[in-house]
C-alpha cells in the first residue's frame, strides 16, 4: 500500500486499507491473547508494544486522512510501516529463539 501512495496516488483503495486493517487486527488479537494466556518472552512483549503503536498509527491515518479523502502524509506512512516491520521482525526473532531452546 505504501507503493500505491508513493506512486502518486493520494491513498490506497478503501477496500485494500480495510482488508489490511482487518487482517492486522486479527493477528494482533491472537498475539494479545497469547500475552494473557502464556508467558511470552521479553522480545515478543516488546514486539506486541510496537505492533500496538503501529496499529494506533494505522487507525489514526484511517480516521484522520483516509476517510476524509485527504492524501496520506508520506512521513506517517513510512513511520507506520517502519514500526510495524520492527515489531514483526522482533516477533519472528522471539519465535525463532523460543523454538531453538
Buried (B, 14 or more C-beta within 10 A) or exposed (E): BEEBBEEEEEBBEEEEBEEBBEEBEEEBEEBEEEEEEEEBBEBBBBBBEBBBBBBEBBEEBBEEBBEEEEEBBEEBBEBBBEBBEBBBEBBEBBBEEEEEE
